[in-house]
């Protein structure tokens, strides 16, 4: 089972770093590189669902041009924004 989890982590890291746009490759990829090794199985499954979302939607969430319309991903987006120093400073 450990090999299966490690394979999933490697695939998730690859998908995070090869999103299709350089901005999202950087934002999602750096976060994944830092946090994937310690993610629980549930956290990994959650992150894999996040990776299935399209870049334009994620960009809107990251840069605040769209509200995060998914309670499932609200916490993850906030955590990733904090990781990159993009949190709202108001």
PyMOL Python script that loads the backbone (N, CA, C, O; Angstrom):
from pymol import cmd

cmd.read_pdbstr("""\
ATOM      1  N   UNK A   1       0.820  -1.197   0.000  1.00  0.00           N
ATOM      2  CA  UNK A   1       0.000   0.000   0.000  1.00  0.00           C
ATOM      3  C   UNK A   1       0.861   1.256   0.000  1.00  0.00           C
ATOM      4  O   UNK A   1       0.485   2.261  -0.604  1.00  0.00           O
ATOM      5  N   UNK A   2       2.005   1.212   0.666  1.00  0.00           N
ATOM      6  CA  UNK A   2       2.887   2.372   0.696  1.00  0.00           C
ATOM      7  C   UNK A   2       3.314   2.767  -0.705  1.00  0.00           C
ATOM      8  O   UNK A   2       3.369   3.955  -1.025  1.00  0.00           O
ATOM      9  N   UNK A   3       3.619   1.778  -1.551  1.00  0.00           N
ATOM     10  CA  UNK A   3       4.004   2.083  -2.928  1.00  0.00           C
ATOM     11  C   UNK A   3       2.868   2.771  -3.672  1.00  0.00           C
ATOM     12  O   UNK A   3       3.096   3.701  -4.445  1.00  0.00           O
ATOM     13  N   UNK A   4       1.635   2.306  -3.435  1.00  0.00           N
ATOM     14  CA  UNK A   4       0.474   2.912  -4.082  1.00  0.00           C
ATOM     15  C   UNK A   4       0.318   4.378  -3.667  1.00  0.00           C
ATOM     16  O   UNK A   4       0.055   5.241  -4.505  1.00  0.00           O
ATOM     17  N   UNK A   5       0.481   4.651  -2.379  1.00  0.00           N
ATOM     18  CA  UNK A   5       0.371   6.029  -1.879  1.00  0.00           C
ATOM     19  C   UNK A   5       1.492   6.879  -2.454  1.00  0.00           C
ATOM     20  O   UNK A   5       1.254   8.012  -2.873  1.00  0.00           O
ATOM     21  N   UNK A   6       2.688   6.358  -2.482  1.00  0.00           N
ATOM     22  CA  UNK A   6       3.812   7.119  -3.039  1.00  0.00           C
ATOM     23  C   UNK A   6       3.610   7.374  -4.530  1.00  0.00           C
ATOM     24  O   UNK A   6       3.952   8.448  -5.025  1.00  0.00           O
ATOM     25  N   UNK A   7       3.067   6.414  -5.238  1.00  0.00           N
ATOM     26  CA  UNK A   7       2.767   6.610  -6.662  1.00  0.00           C
ATOM     27  C   UNK A   7       1.731   7.712  -6.827  1.00  0.00           C
ATOM     28  O   UNK A   7       1.870   8.571  -7.698  1.00  0.00           O
ATOM     29  N   UNK A   8       0.704   7.692  -6.005  1.00  0.00           N
ATOM     30  CA  UNK A   8      -0.319   8.746  -6.061  1.00  0.00           C
ATOM     31  C   UNK A   8       0.288  10.108  -5.753  1.00  0.00           C
ATOM     32  O   UNK A   8      -0.058  11.101  -6.393  1.00  0.00           O
ATOM     33  N   UNK A   9       1.184  10.160  -4.784  1.00  0.00           N
ATOM     34  CA  UNK A   9       1.827  11.443  -4.447  1.00  0.00           C
ATOM     35  C   UNK A   9       2.678  11.945  -5.613  1.00  0.00           C
ATOM     36  O   UNK A   9       2.648  13.130  -5.943  1.00  0.00           O
ATOM     37  N   UNK A  10       3.429  11.045  -6.230  1.00  0.00           N
ATOM     38  CA  UNK A  10       4.254  11.449  -7.379  1.00  0.00           C
ATOM     39  C   UNK A  10       3.376  11.947  -8.535  1.00  0.00           C
ATOM     40  O   UNK A  10       3.689  12.952  -9.173  1.00  0.00           O
ATOM     41  N   UNK A  11       2.292  11.243  -8.789  1.00  0.00           N
ATOM     42  CA  UNK A  11       1.377  11.675  -9.865  1.00  0.00           C
ATOM     43  C   UNK A  11       0.746  13.020  -9.538  1.00  0.00           C
ATOM     44  O   UNK A  11       0.641  13.889 -10.404  1.00  0.00           O
ATOM     45  N   UNK A  12       0.328  13.191  -8.294  1.00  0.00           N
ATOM     46  CA  UNK A  12      -0.265  14.466  -7.890  1.00  0.00           C
ATOM     47  C   UNK A  12       0.749  15.596  -8.025  1.00  0.00           C
ATOM     48  O   UNK A  12       0.398  16.686  -8.479  1.00  0.00           O
ATOM     49  N   UNK A  13       1.992  15.356  -7.640  1.00  0.00           N
ATOM     50  CA  UNK A  13       3.022  16.381  -7.773  1.00  0.00           C
ATOM     51  C   UNK A  13       3.239  16.733  -9.244  1.00  0.00           C
ATOM     52  O   UNK A  13       3.356  17.907  -9.595  1.00  0.00           O
ATOM     53  N   UNK A  14       3.293  15.727 -10.089  1.00  0.00           N
ATOM     54  CA  UNK A  14       3.470  15.976 -11.517  1.00  0.00           C
ATOM     55  C   UNK A  14       2.293  16.801 -12.056  1.00  0.00           C
ATOM     56  O   UNK A  14       2.491  17.783 -12.772  1.00  0.00           O
ATOM     57  N   UNK A  15       1.080  16.395 -11.708  1.00  0.00           N
ATOM     58  CA  UNK A  15      -0.105  17.125 -12.175  1.00  0.00           C
ATOM     59  C   UNK A  15      -0.121  18.551 -11.642  1.00  0.00           C
ATOM     60  O   UNK A  15      -0.549  19.469 -12.343  1.00  0.00           O
ATOM     61  N   UNK A  16       0.338  18.746 -10.415  1.00  0.00           N
ATOM     62  CA  UNK A  16       0.372  20.077  -9.820  1.00  0.00           C
ATOM     63  C   UNK A  16       1.385  20.974 -10.524  1.00  0.00           C
ATOM     64  O   UNK A  16       1.167  22.180 -10.646  1.00  0.00           O
ATOM     65  N   UNK A  17       2.480  20.397 -10.984  1.00  0.00           N
ATOM     66  CA  UNK A  17       3.542  21.181 -11.618  1.00  0.00           C
ATOM     67  C   UNK A  17       3.377  21.319 -13.123  1.00  0.00           C
ATOM     68  O   UNK A  17       4.130  22.049 -13.767  1.00  0.00           O
ATOM     69  N   UNK A  18       2.412  20.632 -13.679  1.00  0.00           N
ATOM     70  CA  UNK A  18       2.170  20.677 -15.123  1.00  0.00           C
ATOM     71  C   UNK A  18       0.695  20.955 -15.385  1.00  0.00           C
ATOM     72  O   UNK A  18       0.005  20.157 -16.019  1.00  0.00           O
ATOM     73  N   UNK A  19       0.221  22.091 -14.892  1.00  0.00           N
ATOM     74  CA  UNK A  19      -1.178  22.474 -14.986  1.00  0.00           C
ATOM     75  C   UNK A  19      -1.565  22.920 -16.386  1.00  0.00           C
ATOM     76  O   UNK A  19      -2.683  22.669 -16.836  1.00  0.00           O
ATOM     77  N   UNK A  20      -0.656  23.569 -17.065  1.00  0.00           N
ATOM     78  CA  UNK A  20      -0.978  24.096 -18.389  1.00  0.00           C
ATOM     79  C   UNK A  20      -0.681  25.582 -18.515  1.00  0.00           C
ATOM     80  O   UNK A  20      -0.496  26.097 -19.617  1.00  0.00           O
ATOM     81  N   UNK A  21      -0.635  26.264 -17.381  1.00  0.00           N
ATOM     82  CA  UNK A  21      -0.209  27.665 -17.394  1.00  0.00           C
ATOM     83  C   UNK A  21       0.930  27.807 -16.393  1.00  0.00           C
ATOM     84  O   UNK A  21       0.929  27.169 -15.340  1.00  0.00           O
ATOM     85  N   UNK A  22       1.890  28.641 -16.729  1.00  0.00           N
ATOM     86  CA  UNK A  22       3.058  28.797 -15.857  1.00  0.00           C
ATOM     87  C   UNK A  22       2.674  29.292 -14.457  1.00  0.00           C
ATOM     88  O   UNK A  22       3.245  28.859 -13.456  1.00  0.00           O
ATOM     89  N   UNK A  23       1.705  30.197 -14.407  1.00  0.00           N
ATOM     90  CA  UNK A  23       1.299  30.732 -13.113  1.00  0.00           C
ATOM     91  C   UNK A  23       0.773  29.628 -12.207  1.00  0.00           C
ATOM     92  O   UNK A  23       1.157  29.530 -11.041  1.00  0.00           O
ATOM     93  N   UNK A  24      -0.105  28.803 -12.753  1.00  0.00           N
ATOM     94  CA  UNK A  24      -0.693  27.739 -11.939  1.00  0.00           C
ATOM     95  C   UNK A  24       0.318  26.620 -11.681  1.00  0.00           C
ATOM     96  O   UNK A  24       0.291  25.997 -10.620  1.00  0.00           O
ATOM     97  N   UNK A  25       1.206  26.363 -12.638  1.00  0.00           N
ATOM     98  CA  UNK A  25       2.286  25.397 -12.390  1.00  0.00           C
ATOM     99  C   UNK A  25       3.056  25.825 -11.145  1.00  0.00           C
ATOM    100  O   UNK A  25       3.368  25.005 -10.281  1.00  0.00           O
ATOM    101  N   UNK A  26       3.355  27.104 -11.066  1.00  0.00           N
ATOM    102  CA  UNK A  26       4.133  27.639  -9.946  1.00  0.00           C
ATOM    103  C   UNK A  26       3.325  27.601  -8.643  1.00  0.00           C
ATOM    104  O   UNK A  26       3.804  27.086  -7.632  1.00  0.00           O
ATOM    105  N   UNK A  27       2.120  28.136  -8.665  1.00  0.00           N
ATOM    106  CA  UNK A  27       1.325  28.237  -7.445  1.00  0.00           C
ATOM    107  C   UNK A  27       0.949  26.868  -6.873  1.00  0.00           C
ATOM    108  O   UNK A  27       1.157  26.603  -5.689  1.00  0.00           O
ATOM    109  N   UNK A  28       0.405  26.019  -7.710  1.00  0.00           N
ATOM    110  CA  UNK A  28      -0.047  24.710  -7.231  1.00  0.00           C
ATOM    111  C   UNK A  28       1.156  23.790  -7.028  1.00  0.00           C
ATOM    112  O   UNK A  28       1.197  23.024  -6.065  1.00  0.00           O
ATOM    113  N   UNK A  29       2.125  23.863  -7.923  1.00  0.00           N
ATOM    114  CA  UNK A  29       3.287  22.984  -7.844  1.00  0.00           C
ATOM    115  C   UNK A  29       4.150  23.213  -6.620  1.00  0.00           C
ATOM    116  O   UNK A  29       4.576  22.255  -5.975  1.00  0.00           O
ATOM    117  N   UNK A  30       4.413  24.464  -6.292  1.00  0.00           N
ATOM    118  CA  UNK A  30       5.234  24.748  -5.105  1.00  0.00           C
ATOM    119  C   UNK A  30       4.538  24.303  -3.828  1.00  0.00           C
ATOM    120  O   UNK A  30       5.168  23.757  -2.922  1.00  0.00           O
ATOM    121  N   UNK A  31       3.232  24.543  -3.766  1.00  0.00           N
ATOM    122  CA  UNK A  31       2.467  24.101  -2.598  1.00  0.00           C
ATOM    123  C   UNK A  31       2.533  22.576  -2.483  1.00  0.00           C
ATOM    124  O   UNK A  31       2.797  22.037  -1.408  1.00  0.00           O
ATOM    125  N   UNK A  32       2.293  21.898  -3.589  1.00  0.00           N
ATOM    126  CA  UNK A  32       2.312  20.429  -3.596  1.00  0.00           C
ATOM    127  C   UNK A  32       3.681  19.901  -3.182  1.00  0.00           C
ATOM    128  O   UNK A  32       3.773  18.957  -2.396  1.00  0.00           O
ATOM    129  N   UNK A  33       4.723  20.494  -3.697  1.00  0.00           N
ATOM    130  CA  UNK A  33       6.077  20.052  -3.365  1.00  0.00           C
ATOM    131  C   UNK A  33       6.327  20.151  -1.860  1.00  0.00           C
ATOM    132  O   UNK A  33       6.989  19.292  -1.277  1.00  0.00           O
ATOM    133  N   UNK A  34       5.798  21.193  -1.243  1.00  0.00           N
ATOM    134  CA  UNK A  34       6.013  21.403   0.185  1.00  0.00           C
ATOM    135  C   UNK A  34       5.120  20.516   1.060  1.00  0.00           C
ATOM    136  O   UNK A  34       5.554  20.067   2.122  1.00  0.00           O
ATOM    137  N   UNK A  35       3.882  20.259   0.629  1.00  0.00           N
ATOM    138  CA  UNK A  35       2.909  19.610   1.507  1.00  0.00           C
ATOM    139  C   UNK A  35       2.555  18.170   1.170  1.00  0.00           C
ATOM    140  O   UNK A  35       2.104  17.439   2.052  1.00  0.00           O
ATOM    141  N   UNK A  36       2.738  17.741  -0.052  1.00  0.00           N
ATOM    142  CA  UNK A  36       2.352  16.374  -0.409  1.00  0.00           C
ATOM    143  C   UNK A  36       3.034  15.291   0.429  1.00  0.00           C
ATOM    144  O   UNK A  36       2.364  14.330   0.807  1.00  0.00           O
ATOM    145  N   UNK A  37       4.313  15.395   0.734  1.00  0.00           N
ATOM    146  CA  UNK A  37       4.948  14.300   1.491  1.00  0.00           C
ATOM    147  C   UNK A  37       4.281  14.003   2.831  1.00  0.00           C
ATOM    148  O   UNK A  37       4.310  12.860   3.288  1.00  0.00           O
ATOM    149  N   UNK A  38       3.691  14.991   3.458  1.00  0.00           N
ATOM    150  CA  UNK A  38       3.088  14.799   4.775  1.00  0.00           C
ATOM    151  C   UNK A  38       1.568  14.648   4.727  1.00  0.00           C
ATOM    152  O   UNK A  38       0.942  14.477   5.773  1.00  0.00           O
ATOM    153  N   UNK A  39       0.966  14.707   3.555  1.00  0.00           N
ATOM    154  CA  UNK A  39      -0.491  14.612   3.461  1.00  0.00           C
ATOM    155  C   UNK A  39      -0.992  13.231   3.855  1.00  0.00           C
ATOM    156  O   UNK A  39      -0.397  12.208   3.516  1.00  0.00           O
ATOM    157  N   UNK A  40      -2.097  13.234   4.575  1.00  0.00           N
ATOM    158  CA  UNK A  40      -2.771  11.989   4.915  1.00  0.00           C
ATOM    159  C   UNK A  40      -3.434  11.441   3.648  1.00  0.00           C
ATOM    160  O   UNK A  40      -3.480  12.121   2.623  1.00  0.00           O
ATOM    161  N   UNK A  41      -3.937  10.232   3.722  1.00  0.00           N
ATOM    162  CA  UNK A  41      -4.655   9.664   2.575  1.00  0.00           C
ATOM    163  C   UNK A  41      -5.880  10.496   2.227  1.00  0.00           C
ATOM    164  O   UNK A  41      -6.162  10.722   1.050  1.00  0.00           O
ATOM    165  N   UNK A  42      -6.609  10.951   3.236  1.00  0.00           N
ATOM    166  CA  UNK A  42      -7.776  11.801   2.976  1.00  0.00           C
ATOM    167  C   UNK A  42      -7.354  13.131   2.365  1.00  0.00           C
ATOM    168  O   UNK A  42      -7.989  13.624   1.433  1.00  0.00           O
ATOM    169  N   UNK A  43      -6.288  13.703   2.891  1.00  0.00           N
ATOM    170  CA  UNK A  43      -5.778  14.956   2.343  1.00  0.00           C
ATOM    171  C   UNK A  43      -5.318  14.793   0.908  1.00  0.00           C
ATOM    172  O   UNK A  43      -5.543  15.674   0.078  1.00  0.00           O
ATOM    173  N   UNK A  44      -4.681  13.682   0.610  1.00  0.00           N
ATOM    174  CA  UNK A  44      -4.230  13.399  -0.749  1.00  0.00           C
ATOM    175  C   UNK A  44      -5.422  13.254  -1.685  1.00  0.00           C
ATOM    176  O   UNK A  44      -5.403  13.795  -2.790  1.00  0.00           O
ATOM    177  N   UNK A  45      -6.454  12.538  -1.265  1.00  0.00           N
ATOM    178  CA  UNK A  45      -7.652  12.369  -2.091  1.00  0.00           C
ATOM    179  C   UNK A  45      -8.316  13.729  -2.348  1.00  0.00           C
ATOM    180  O   UNK A  45      -8.775  14.004  -3.457  1.00  0.00           O
ATOM    181  N   UNK A  46      -8.362  14.559  -1.327  1.00  0.00           N
ATOM    182  CA  UNK A  46      -8.930  15.907  -1.463  1.00  0.00           C
ATOM    183  C   UNK A  46      -8.117  16.729  -2.465  1.00  0.00           C
ATOM    184  O   UNK A  46      -8.684  17.406  -3.322  1.00  0.00           O
ATOM    185  N   UNK A  47      -6.798  16.669  -2.356  1.00  0.00           N
ATOM    186  CA  UNK A  47      -5.928  17.411  -3.256  1.00  0.00           C
ATOM    187  C   UNK A  47      -6.065  16.890  -4.694  1.00  0.00           C
ATOM    188  O   UNK A  47      -6.024  17.678  -5.640  1.00  0.00           O
ATOM    189  N   UNK A  48      -6.224  15.594  -4.864  1.00  0.00           N
ATOM    190  CA  UNK A  48      -6.414  15.026  -6.197  1.00  0.00           C
ATOM    191  C   UNK A  48      -7.713  15.545  -6.825  1.00  0.00           C
ATOM    192  O   UNK A  48      -7.749  15.827  -8.023  1.00  0.00           O
ATOM    193  N   UNK A  49      -8.767  15.672  -6.034  1.00  0.00           N
ATOM    194  CA  UNK A  49     -10.023  16.244  -6.559  1.00  0.00           C
ATOM    195  C   UNK A  49      -9.807  17.706  -6.952  1.00  0.00           C
ATOM    196  O   UNK A  49     -10.331  18.168  -7.966  1.00  0.00           O
ATOM    197  N   UNK A  50      -9.039  18.418  -6.150  1.00  0.00           N
ATOM    198  CA  UNK A  50      -8.717  19.816  -6.452  1.00  0.00           C
ATOM    199  C   UNK A  50      -7.968  19.922  -7.781  1.00  0.00           C
ATOM    200  O   UNK A  50      -8.234  20.821  -8.578  1.00  0.00           O
ATOM    201  N   UNK A  51      -7.039  19.009  -8.012  1.00  0.00           N
ATOM    202  CA  UNK A  51      -6.245  19.036  -9.246  1.00  0.00           C
ATOM    203  C   UNK A  51      -7.087  18.811 -10.494  1.00  0.00           C
ATOM    204  O   UNK A  51      -6.669  19.173 -11.594  1.00  0.00           O
ATOM    205  N   UNK A  52      -8.259  18.222 -10.341  1.00  0.00           N
ATOM    206  CA  UNK A  52      -9.127  17.965 -11.487  1.00  0.00           C
ATOM    207  C   UNK A  52      -9.870  19.221 -11.948  1.00  0.00           C
ATOM    208  O   UNK A  52     -10.494  19.212 -13.009  1.00  0.00           O
ATOM    209  N   UNK A  53      -9.810  20.286 -11.172  1.00  0.00           N
ATOM    210  CA  UNK A  53     -10.512  21.527 -11.532  1.00  0.00           C
ATOM    211  C   UNK A  53      -9.726  22.290 -12.595  1.00  0.00           C
ATOM    212  O   UNK A  53      -8.499  22.201 -12.646  1.00  0.00           O
ATOM    213  N   UNK A  54     -10.427  23.039 -13.441  1.00  0.00           N
ATOM    214  CA  UNK A  54      -9.743  23.769 -14.522  1.00  0.00           C
ATOM    215  C   UNK A  54      -8.974  24.997 -14.003  1.00  0.00           C
ATOM    216  O   UNK A  54      -9.372  25.634 -13.027  1.00  0.00           O
ATOM    217  N   UNK A  55      -7.882  25.300 -14.674  1.00  0.00           N
ATOM    218  CA  UNK A  55      -7.035  26.439 -14.294  1.00  0.00           C
ATOM    219  C   UNK A  55      -7.784  27.762 -14.212  1.00  0.00           C
ATOM    220  O   UNK A  55      -7.586  28.487 -13.237  1.00  0.00           O
ATOM    221  N   UNK A  56      -8.635  28.125 -15.175  1.00  0.00           N
ATOM    222  CA  UNK A  56      -9.304  29.429 -15.067  1.00  0.00           C
ATOM    223  C   UNK A  56     -10.116  29.581 -13.776  1.00  0.00           C
ATOM    224  O   UNK A  56     -10.157  30.666 -13.196  1.00  0.00           O
ATOM    225  N   UNK A  57     -10.748  28.522 -13.336  1.00  0.00           N
ATOM    226  CA  UNK A  57     -11.500  28.559 -12.086  1.00  0.00           C
ATOM    227  C   UNK A  57     -10.549  28.759 -10.905  1.00  0.00           C
ATOM    228  O   UNK A  57     -10.789  29.604 -10.043  1.00  0.00           O
ATOM    229  N   UNK A  58      -9.472  27.979 -10.873  1.00  0.00           N
ATOM    230  CA  UNK A  58      -8.503  28.094  -9.780  1.00  0.00           C
ATOM    231  C   UNK A  58      -7.851  29.471  -9.753  1.00  0.00           C
ATOM    232  O   UNK A  58      -7.641  30.037  -8.680  1.00  0.00           O
ATOM    233  N   UNK A  59      -7.533  30.009 -10.917  1.00  0.00           N
ATOM    234  CA  UNK A  59      -6.932  31.347 -10.973  1.00  0.00           C
ATOM    235  C   UNK A  59      -7.870  32.381 -10.373  1.00  0.00           C
ATOM    236  O   UNK A  59      -7.440  33.255  -9.621  1.00  0.00           O
ATOM    237  N   UNK A  60      -9.141  32.283 -10.701  1.00  0.00           N
ATOM    238  CA  UNK A  60     -10.122  33.203 -10.122  1.00  0.00           C
ATOM    239  C   UNK A  60     -10.161  33.101  -8.609  1.00  0.00           C
ATOM    240  O   UNK A  60     -10.258  34.115  -7.919  1.00  0.00           O
ATOM    241  N   UNK A  61     -10.088  31.886  -8.092  1.00  0.00           N
ATOM    242  CA  UNK A  61     -10.090  31.695  -6.646  1.00  0.00           C
ATOM    243  C   UNK A  61      -8.815  32.246  -6.017  1.00  0.00           C
ATOM    244  O   UNK A  61      -8.873  32.922  -4.990  1.00  0.00           O
ATOM    245  N   UNK A  62      -7.667  31.963  -6.624  1.00  0.00           N
ATOM    246  CA  UNK A  62      -6.391  32.404  -6.060  1.00  0.00           C
ATOM    247  C   UNK A  62      -6.262  33.920  -6.043  1.00  0.00           C
ATOM    248  O   UNK A  62      -5.788  34.495  -5.063  1.00  0.00           O
ATOM    249  N   UNK A  63      -6.677  34.557  -7.111  1.00  0.00           N
ATOM    250  CA  UNK A  63      -6.465  35.994  -7.237  1.00  0.00           C
ATOM    251  C   UNK A  63      -7.680  36.809  -6.835  1.00  0.00           C
ATOM    252  O   UNK A  63      -7.687  38.030  -6.991  1.00  0.00           O
ATOM    253  N   UNK A  64      -8.709  36.146  -6.317  1.00  0.00           N
ATOM    254  CA  UNK A  64      -9.863  36.843  -5.772  1.00  0.00           C
ATOM    255  C   UNK A  64     -10.814  37.434  -6.778  1.00  0.00           C
ATOM    256  O   UNK A  64     -11.652  38.256  -6.408  1.00  0.00           O
ATOM    257  N   UNK A  65     -10.722  37.050  -8.039  1.00  0.00           N
ATOM    258  CA  UNK A  65     -11.662  37.573  -9.027  1.00  0.00           C
ATOM    259  C   UNK A  65     -12.970  36.792  -9.022  1.00  0.00           C
ATOM    260  O   UNK A  65     -13.966  37.237  -9.593  1.00  0.00           O
ATOM    261  N   UNK A  66     -12.968  35.622  -8.376  1.00  0.00           N
ATOM    262  CA  UNK A  66     -14.170  34.809  -8.196  1.00  0.00           C
ATOM    263  C   UNK A  66     -14.186  34.297  -6.768  1.00  0.00           C
ATOM    264  O   UNK A  66     -13.146  33.906  -6.238  1.00  0.00           O
ATOM    265  N   UNK A  67     -15.347  34.295  -6.142  1.00  0.00           N
ATOM    266  CA  UNK A  67     -15.402  33.687  -4.808  1.00  0.00           C
ATOM    267  C   UNK A  67     -15.262  32.174  -4.932  1.00  0.00           C
ATOM    268  O   UNK A  67     -15.660  31.577  -5.932  1.00  0.00           O
ATOM    269  N   UNK A  68     -14.696  31.577  -3.910  1.00  0.00           N
ATOM    270  CA  UNK A  68     -14.586  30.119  -3.905  1.00  0.00           C
ATOM    271  C   UNK A  68     -15.998  29.591  -3.671  1.00  0.00           C
ATOM    272  O   UNK A  68     -16.517  29.632  -2.556  1.00  0.00           O
ATOM    273  N   UNK A  69     -16.599  29.101  -4.733  1.00  0.00           N
ATOM    274  CA  UNK A  69     -17.983  28.659  -4.669  1.00  0.00           C
ATOM    275  C   UNK A  69     -18.132  27.237  -4.184  1.00  0.00           C
ATOM    276  O   UNK A  69     -19.222  26.671  -4.263  1.00  0.00           O
ATOM    277  N   UNK A  70     -17.074  26.651  -3.690  1.00  0.00           N
ATOM    278  CA  UNK A  70     -17.110  25.263  -3.250  1.00  0.00           C
ATOM    279  C   UNK A  70     -16.638  25.168  -1.806  1.00  0.00           C
ATOM    280  O   UNK A  70     -15.457  25.379  -1.527  1.00  0.00           O
ATOM    281  N   UNK A  71     -17.549  24.850  -0.877  1.00  0.00           N
ATOM    282  CA  UNK A  71     -17.115  24.685   0.516  1.00  0.00           C
ATOM    283  C   UNK A  71     -16.041  23.606   0.659  1.00  0.00           C
ATOM    284  O   UNK A  71     -15.222  23.658   1.577  1.00  0.00           O
ATOM    285  N   UNK A  72     -16.047  22.640  -0.240  1.00  0.00           N
ATOM    286  CA  UNK A  72     -15.061  21.559  -0.188  1.00  0.00           C
ATOM    287  C   UNK A  72     -13.638  22.096  -0.328  1.00  0.00           C
ATOM    288  O   UNK A  72     -12.713  21.569   0.291  1.00  0.00           O
ATOM    289  N   UNK A  73     -13.456  23.142  -1.137  1.00  0.00           N
ATOM    290  CA  UNK A  73     -12.110  23.619  -1.437  1.00  0.00           C
ATOM    291  C   UNK A  73     -11.776  24.966  -0.801  1.00  0.00           C
ATOM    292  O   UNK A  73     -10.662  25.462  -0.972  1.00  0.00           O
ATOM    293  N   UNK A  74     -12.697  25.557  -0.085  1.00  0.00           N
ATOM    294  CA  UNK A  74     -12.469  26.872   0.503  1.00  0.00           C
ATOM    295  C   UNK A  74     -11.245  26.880   1.418  1.00  0.00           C
ATOM    296  O   UNK A  74     -10.394  27.761   1.302  1.00  0.00           O
ATOM    297  N   UNK A  75     -11.150  25.920   2.316  1.00  0.00           N
ATOM    298  CA  UNK A  75     -10.013  25.864   3.240  1.00  0.00           C
ATOM    299  C   UNK A  75      -8.697  25.635   2.531  1.00  0.00           C
ATOM    300  O   UNK A  75      -7.684  26.238   2.886  1.00  0.00           O
ATOM    301  N   UNK A  76      -8.702  24.766   1.526  1.00  0.00           N
ATOM    302  CA  UNK A  76      -7.476  24.483   0.774  1.00  0.00           C
ATOM    303  C   UNK A  76      -7.007  25.724   0.019  1.00  0.00           C
ATOM    304  O   UNK A  76      -5.813  26.023  -0.009  1.00  0.00           O
ATOM    305  N   UNK A  77      -7.938  26.437  -0.588  1.00  0.00           N
ATOM    306  CA  UNK A  77      -7.558  27.657  -1.323  1.00  0.00           C
ATOM    307  C   UNK A  77      -6.996  28.694  -0.359  1.00  0.00           C
ATOM    308  O   UNK A  77      -5.996  29.342  -0.668  1.00  0.00           O
ATOM    309  N   UNK A  78      -7.620  28.861   0.804  1.00  0.00           N
ATOM    310  CA  UNK A  78      -7.099  29.814   1.795  1.00  0.00           C
ATOM    311  C   UNK A  78      -5.696  29.415   2.247  1.00  0.00           C
ATOM    312  O   UNK A  78      -4.811  30.260   2.379  1.00  0.00           O
ATOM    313  N   UNK A  79      -5.504  28.119   2.480  1.00  0.00           N
ATOM    314  CA  UNK A  79      -4.186  27.627   2.900  1.00  0.00           C
ATOM    315  C   UNK A  79      -3.137  27.868   1.817  1.00  0.00           C
ATOM    316  O   UNK A  79      -2.013  28.268   2.121  1.00  0.00           O
ATOM    317  N   UNK A  80      -3.492  27.631   0.569  1.00  0.00           N
ATOM    318  CA  UNK A  80      -2.549  27.839  -0.534  1.00  0.00           C
ATOM    319  C   UNK A  80      -2.258  29.324  -0.728  1.00  0.00           C
ATOM    320  O   UNK A  80      -1.123  29.704  -1.014  1.00  0.00           O
ATOM    321  N   UNK A  81      -3.279  30.161  -0.572  1.00  0.00           N
ATOM    322  CA  UNK A  81      -3.062  31.611  -0.679  1.00  0.00           C
ATOM    323  C   UNK A  81      -2.108  32.087   0.431  1.00  0.00           C
ATOM    324  O   UNK A  81      -1.221  32.904   0.181  1.00  0.00           O
ATOM    325  N   UNK A  82      -2.294  31.579   1.639  1.00  0.00           N
ATOM    326  CA  UNK A  82      -1.388  31.929   2.751  1.00  0.00           C
ATOM    327  C   UNK A  82       0.028  31.468   2.449  1.00  0.00           C
ATOM    328  O   UNK A  82       0.986  32.204   2.682  1.00  0.00           O
ATOM    329  N   UNK A  83       0.164  30.256   1.930  1.00  0.00           N
ATOM    330  CA  UNK A  83       1.474  29.711   1.598  1.00  0.00           C
ATOM    331  C   UNK A  83       2.230  30.636   0.656  1.00  0.00           C
ATOM    332  O   UNK A  83       3.443  30.800   0.780  1.00  0.00           O
ATOM    333  N   UNK A  84       1.509  31.241  -0.290  1.00  0.00           N
ATOM    334  CA  UNK A  84       2.136  32.107  -1.290  1.00  0.00           C
ATOM    335  C   UNK A  84       2.086  33.590  -0.921  1.00  0.00           C
ATOM    336  O   UNK A  84       2.506  34.435  -1.712  1.00  0.00           O
ATOM    337  N   UNK A  85       1.583  33.913   0.259  1.00  0.00           N
ATOM    338  CA  UNK A  85       1.511  35.312   0.668  1.00  0.00           C
ATOM    339  C   UNK A  85       0.442  36.105  -0.069  1.00  0.00           C
ATOM    340  O   UNK A  85       0.569  37.318  -0.234  1.00  0.00           O
ATOM    341  N   UNK A  86      -0.606  35.429  -0.508  1.00  0.00           N
ATOM    342  CA  UNK A  86      -1.678  36.090  -1.262  1.00  0.00           C
ATOM    343  C   UNK A  86      -2.920  36.358  -0.413  1.00  0.00           C
ATOM    344  O   UNK A  86      -3.941  36.798  -0.941  1.00  0.00           O
ATOM    345  N   UNK A  87      -2.847  36.099   0.895  1.00  0.00           N
ATOM    346  CA  UNK A  87      -4.028  36.293   1.724  1.00  0.00           C
ATOM    347  C   UNK A  87      -4.407  37.759   1.773  1.00  0.00           C
ATOM    348  O   UNK A  87      -3.574  38.648   1.598  1.00  0.00           O
ATOM    349  N   UNK A  88      -5.674  37.981   2.016  1.00  0.00           N
ATOM    350  CA  UNK A  88      -6.210  39.339   2.102  1.00  0.00           C
ATOM    351  C   UNK A  88      -5.662  39.997   3.359  1.00  0.00           C
ATOM    352  O   UNK A  88      -5.766  39.439   4.451  1.00  0.00           O
ATOM    353  N   UNK A  89      -5.090  41.158   3.212  1.00  0.00           N
ATOM    354  CA  UNK A  89      -4.471  41.844   4.354  1.00  0.00           C
ATOM    355  C   UNK A  89      -5.371  42.939   4.921  1.00  0.00           C
ATOM    356  O   UNK A  89      -4.896  43.810   5.650  1.00  0.00           O
ATOM    357  N   UNK A  90      -6.642  42.907   4.601  1.00  0.00           N
ATOM    358  CA  UNK A  90      -7.546  43.965   5.104  1.00  0.00           C
ATOM    359  C   UNK A  90      -7.953  43.733   6.530  1.00  0.00           C
ATOM    360  O   UNK A  90      -8.705  44.527   7.094  1.00  0.00           O
TER     361      UNK A  90
END
""", "prot")
cmd.dss("prot")
cmd.show_as("cartoon", "prot")
cmd.util.cbc("prot")
cmd.orient("prot")
